[in-house]
Amino acid sequence: MSIGFIGAGNMGTAMIRGIIKGNVTKPENVYVYDPFLSENMKQLQEELGVDAVSSPAEIVETCQVIIPAVKPHIVPGVLADIADTLTKHHMIISIAAGVTTLQLKEMVKNNCYVIRTMPNTPALAGEGMTAVCKDPSVPDEYMDLACTILKSFGKVEFVSEDQIHAVTAISGSSPAYAFLFLEALADGGVLMGLSREQSYKIAVQSLLGAAKLMQETGKHPGELKDMVCSPSGTTIEAVAYLEDNGFRGTIIEAVRTCAEKSKHMGELNKS
C-alpha cells in the first residue's frame, strides 16, 4: 500500500511518523510533496526513508491513499490540481477543519472516495484522537484502511457529520485548554515556592496520571474526584473555590462557543 502526503507540516509529519512506527506500510511506500517545506521533506527522507517527490501528480500516479496535510484554505486548490487524474482506486483522507464531505466530493468531482477526519495535535506524541465521519458510500475496505492509518498515531472514534463541530471543541481544540490549565497550575506552583521546572514536571505528570487512571478504570470523573477529596481537607477547599468561581461553567461555555465558531466557519465555506 502506498500513501501520499501533500504537505509536510506538523500534522503531516506526525502522521508519517505514526504510519512508519506502526508498520502500516514500508517507508519507501510513503511519498511526500511540499514545495514550501523542502527542508521538512529532506529531513523525513533522510531520517525515515520516505520518498520525497517533486509534484502532486507523482503522488496520484504512485499512491492509493492521498492525504492533503495542508491548511483548510489551501485544500480546494490542492484537490483542483489533481481532481481530473483521480479514480475510484484512490482515497482522499481529509484532515481539514470546516471542509465537509460534500465539499470534498465536489472538489474531486466525485472521481474518488473521500473520508473526512478531525485529528488533534497530540498525534505528534502518538497519542492523537481522530474523529472519522463515516460515509456509507465508502466501501468497508477503504474505511478499514483509513482507520488503520489513523490508529497508528492515536485512537479513532466514528461520528456523524453534524457532530464534527462538537468534536472540534472537545478534541481538536481541547489540547489548548489543557496547556492553558497546565500553565496556570505551574504558575500556582511557582507562586508557592517551586521552581518553574519542578512545577511543569509535577503538573504534567499529575494530569497525565489522572487521565490514565480514568481511562484504565473506566470510573466516572466525579467518583475519581471524590476519592481525592477528604472531609475538611485541602483538595475539597480548592474544588469549592473553583466551583464558586465558575470553573465548570466556564469550560462548558468555552466548548459551546468553540463549537459555534466551527459551525460558523463551516457555513462560510459553503458560501
C-alpha positions as CSV (number, residue, x, y, z in Angstrom):
1,M,0.0,0.0,0.0
2,S,1.3,3.4,-1.0
3,I,0.4,6.5,0.9
4,G,1.0,10.0,-0.3
5,F,1.1,13.3,1.7
6,I,0.7,16.7,0.1
7,G,2.1,18.8,2.9
8,A,4.9,18.1,5.4
9,G,4.0,20.4,8.3
10,N,3.4,19.3,11.9
11,M,0.3,17.2,11.4
12,G,1.6,15.6,8.2
13,T,4.9,14.8,9.8
14,A,3.1,13.3,12.9
15,M,1.0,11.1,10.7
16,I,4.0,9.9,8.7
17,R,5.9,9.0,11.8
18,G,3.0,7.1,13.2
19,I,2.5,5.2,10.0
20,I,6.1,4.1,9.9
21,K,6.3,3.4,13.6
22,G,3.1,1.4,13.5
23,N,4.4,-0.6,10.5
24,V,1.3,0.3,8.4
25,T,3.5,0.2,5.3
26,K,7.2,0.4,4.5
27,P,8.9,3.8,4.5
28,E,9.6,3.5,0.8
29,N,5.9,3.3,0.2
30,V,5.3,6.7,1.8
31,Y,5.5,9.7,-0.5
32,V,5.6,13.3,0.4
33,Y,5.3,16.5,-1.5
34,D,5.6,20.1,-0.1
35,P,7.1,22.9,-2.2
36,F,7.1,25.3,0.8
37,L,8.7,22.9,3.3
38,S,11.5,21.3,1.4
39,E,13.7,21.1,4.5
40,N,11.0,19.1,6.2
41,M,10.8,16.7,3.2
42,K,14.5,16.3,3.2
43,Q,14.6,15.5,6.9
44,L,11.8,13.0,6.6
45,Q,13.6,11.4,3.7
46,E,16.9,11.1,5.5
47,E,15.6,10.1,8.9
48,L,12.7,7.8,8.0
49,G,13.5,6.7,4.4
50,V,10.3,8.1,2.8
51,D,10.2,9.2,-0.8
52,A,10.2,13.0,-1.5
53,V,8.6,13.8,-4.8
54,S,8.5,16.9,-7.0
55,S,4.8,17.2,-7.8
56,P,1.3,16.2,-6.7
57,A,1.0,14.3,-10.0
58,E,3.6,11.9,-8.8
59,I,1.6,11.3,-5.6
60,V,-1.5,10.5,-7.7
61,E,0.4,8.2,-10.0
62,T,2.0,6.2,-7.2
63,C,-0.4,6.2,-4.3
64,Q,-3.8,4.7,-3.5
65,V,-4.2,6.8,-0.3
66,I,-3.7,10.6,-0.6
67,I,-3.7,12.9,2.4
68,P,-3.7,16.7,1.8
69,A,-2.0,17.7,5.1
70,V,-2.3,21.4,4.4
71,K,-4.3,24.3,5.9
72,P,-8.0,24.2,5.1
73,H,-8.0,27.2,2.8
74,I,-5.3,25.5,0.6
75,V,-7.3,22.3,0.2
76,P,-9.5,23.4,-2.6
77,G,-6.5,24.4,-4.8
78,V,-4.7,21.2,-4.0
79,L,-7.6,19.0,-4.9
80,A,-8.4,21.0,-8.0
81,D,-4.9,20.3,-9.3
82,I,-5.3,16.6,-9.1
83,A,-9.1,16.0,-9.4
84,D,-9.1,15.0,-13.1
85,T,-6.5,12.3,-12.6
86,L,-8.2,10.7,-9.6
87,T,-10.1,7.4,-9.9
88,K,-12.1,5.0,-7.7
89,H,-8.8,3.4,-7.0
90,H,-7.9,6.4,-4.9
91,M,-9.0,7.5,-1.5
92,I,-8.6,11.1,-0.1
93,I,-8.3,11.3,3.7
94,S,-9.0,14.9,4.7
95,I,-7.8,16.4,8.0
96,A,-9.1,19.9,7.1
97,A,-11.3,21.6,9.6
98,G,-14.5,23.1,8.2
99,V,-14.4,21.3,4.9
100,T,-17.4,19.0,4.6
101,T,-17.6,15.6,3.0
102,L,-19.9,17.0,0.3
103,Q,-17.5,19.8,-0.4
104,L,-14.6,17.3,-0.7
105,K,-16.6,15.2,-3.1
106,E,-17.3,18.3,-5.3
107,M,-13.6,19.3,-5.2
108,V,-12.6,15.8,-6.5
109,K,-15.5,15.8,-9.0
110,N,-16.7,12.5,-7.3
111,N,-13.8,10.8,-9.0
112,C,-12.6,9.0,-5.9
113,Y,-13.6,8.1,-2.3
114,V,-13.2,10.8,0.4
115,I,-13.1,10.5,4.1
116,R,-13.4,13.5,6.4
117,T,-11.5,13.3,9.7
118,M,-10.6,15.6,12.6
119,P,-7.3,14.7,14.3
120,N,-5.6,16.7,17.0
121,T,-2.0,17.8,17.8
122,P,-1.2,15.0,20.4
123,A,-0.8,12.9,17.3
124,L,2.7,14.4,17.4
125,A,3.3,12.2,20.5
126,G,1.5,9.2,19.1
127,E,-1.5,10.0,21.4
128,G,-3.9,11.6,19.0
129,M,-7.7,11.5,19.0
130,T,-9.1,11.4,15.5
131,A,-12.8,11.6,14.7
132,V,-13.9,10.0,11.5
133,C,-17.1,10.9,9.6
134,K,-18.4,7.5,8.4
135,D,-19.8,7.8,4.9
136,P,-21.9,4.8,3.6
137,S,-20.8,5.5,0.1
138,V,-17.2,4.5,1.1
139,P,-16.6,0.7,0.9
140,D,-15.7,-1.0,4.1
141,E,-12.2,-2.0,2.9
142,Y,-11.4,1.7,2.3
143,M,-12.8,2.8,5.6
144,D,-10.8,0.0,7.4
145,L,-7.7,1.1,5.6
146,A,-8.2,4.7,6.7
147,C,-8.7,3.6,10.3
148,T,-5.5,1.5,10.2
149,I,-3.6,4.6,9.2
150,L,-5.3,6.9,11.7
151,K,-4.8,4.4,14.6
152,S,-1.1,4.4,14.0
153,F,-0.8,7.8,15.9
154,G,-3.7,7.5,18.4
155,K,-7.3,6.5,18.8
156,V,-10.2,6.7,16.4
157,E,-13.9,7.5,17.0
158,F,-16.7,7.4,14.4
159,V,-19.0,10.4,14.4
160,S,-21.8,11.8,12.2
161,E,-21.0,14.9,10.1
162,D,-23.2,17.1,12.3
163,Q,-21.2,16.1,15.4
164,I,-17.9,17.3,14.0
165,H,-18.3,20.8,15.5
166,A,-18.6,19.3,19.0
167,V,-15.6,17.1,18.2
168,T,-13.6,20.2,17.2
169,A,-14.5,21.8,20.6
170,I,-13.6,18.8,22.9
171,S,-10.8,17.2,20.8
172,G,-9.4,19.4,18.1
173,S,-9.2,22.5,20.3
174,S,-9.0,20.9,23.8
175,P,-5.2,20.5,23.9
176,A,-5.0,24.3,24.0
177,Y,-7.3,24.3,27.0
178,A,-5.2,21.6,28.7
179,F,-2.0,23.6,28.0
180,L,-3.6,26.7,29.5
181,F,-4.6,24.8,32.6
182,L,-1.2,23.3,32.9
183,E,0.5,26.7,32.6
184,A,-1.8,28.1,35.3
185,L,-1.2,25.1,37.6
186,A,2.5,25.6,37.2
187,D,2.2,29.3,37.8
188,G,0.5,28.4,41.1
189,G,3.4,26.1,42.0
190,V,5.9,28.9,41.3
191,L,3.8,31.3,43.4
192,M,4.0,28.9,46.3
193,G,7.8,28.4,46.0
194,L,8.5,25.7,43.5
195,S,10.9,26.2,40.6
196,R,9.4,26.6,37.1
197,E,11.0,23.3,36.0
198,Q,9.6,21.4,39.1
199,S,6.1,22.9,38.6
200,Y,5.8,21.9,35.0
201,K,7.2,18.4,35.7
202,I,4.8,17.8,38.6
203,A,1.8,19.3,36.8
204,V,2.3,17.4,33.6
205,Q,2.7,14.0,35.3
206,S,-0.2,14.6,37.6
207,L,-2.6,15.4,34.8
208,L,-1.2,12.6,32.7
209,G,-1.7,10.2,35.5
210,A,-5.2,11.4,36.2
211,A,-6.2,10.9,32.6
212,K,-4.7,7.4,32.5
213,L,-6.4,6.5,35.8
214,M,-9.8,7.4,34.3
215,Q,-9.0,5.6,31.0
216,E,-7.9,2.4,32.7
217,T,-10.5,2.2,35.5
218,G,-13.5,3.5,33.5
219,K,-14.7,5.2,36.6
220,H,-16.8,8.4,36.4
221,P,-14.6,11.5,36.8
222,G,-16.8,12.6,39.7
223,E,-16.1,9.4,41.5
224,L,-12.4,9.8,41.0
225,K,-12.5,13.4,42.2
226,D,-14.3,12.3,45.3
227,M,-11.5,9.8,46.0
228,V,-9.1,12.7,46.3
229,C,-11.3,14.9,48.4
230,S,-11.1,14.2,52.2
231,P,-13.6,15.9,54.6
232,S,-12.4,19.4,55.5
233,G,-9.3,18.7,53.5
234,T,-7.1,20.7,51.2
235,T,-8.4,19.3,47.9
236,I,-12.1,20.0,48.7
237,E,-11.1,23.5,49.7
238,A,-9.6,24.0,46.2
239,V,-12.5,22.3,44.5
240,A,-15.0,24.5,46.3
241,Y,-13.1,27.6,45.3
242,L,-13.1,26.5,41.6
243,E,-16.8,25.8,41.7
244,D,-17.6,29.2,43.4
245,N,-15.7,30.9,40.6
246,G,-17.5,29.2,37.7
247,F,-14.7,26.7,36.7
248,R,-17.1,24.1,35.4
249,G,-19.5,26.5,33.7
250,T,-16.6,28.4,32.1
251,I,-15.3,25.2,30.5
252,I,-18.7,24.2,29.2
253,E,-19.3,27.7,27.7
254,A,-15.8,27.6,26.1
255,V,-16.7,24.3,24.4
256,R,-20.1,25.7,23.3
257,T,-18.5,28.9,21.8
258,C,-15.8,26.9,20.1
259,A,-18.4,24.5,18.5
260,E,-20.5,27.5,17.4
261,K,-17.4,29.1,15.8
262,S,-16.6,25.9,14.0
263,K,-20.2,25.7,12.7
264,H,-20.0,29.4,11.5
265,M,-16.7,28.7,9.7
266,G,-18.3,25.7,8.0
267,E,-21.2,27.9,6.8
268,L,-18.8,30.5,5.4
269,N,-17.0,27.7,3.5
270,K,-20.3,26.8,1.8
271,S,-20.9,30.3,0.5
